[in-house]
Amino acid sequence: MAKLFPWNSWLEMEDLKEEMQRLVENSACSSSFVENGRRLARFRPVADVIEVEDAFFVLVELPGLERENVRLEVHGNELAVFGERQPPLNVEGAAFQVMERSYGCFSRRFELPEDIDDQAVAASMKAGLLQIRVPKRTRRPVNRTIPISLDE
């Protein structure tokens, strides 16, 4: 029997979702580097999301950025990272001869499960690596007595 939704369809839908998200993020960026009508090398930091027993860790590579140039927001179960990477030299009249590094504003969004503790999110940044700890809500077992009704 054929599958109703083959696995590849779900992967394609996820790819489409990521591309749509990228388009929305890029449209919000006012600073882009354009030469001869073409946009050049937009910065998009790479990231990992790691789950451990009591938390999620989001690691975002931000080489060359200071923590003052990065902003974090939590909206429900979505974590958003915003910032802008500027070229190191801003000399009037200068033109790139080779441009292998990318610059500009960026935003990354990470959808996490509903059971996160959004009030206890913590972040640190060292050597261009942003480390965000998103704790899970602790579920305390509730001890209670269950009354048994008498069937009559």
Secondary structure by P-SEA (a helix, b strand, c coil): ccccccaaaaaaaaaaaaaaaaaaaaaaccbbbbccccccbbbbbbbbbbbcccbbbbbbbbcccccccbbbbbcccbbbbbbbbccccccccccccccccccccbbbbbbbccccccccccccccccbbbbbbbcccccbbbbbbbbbbcc
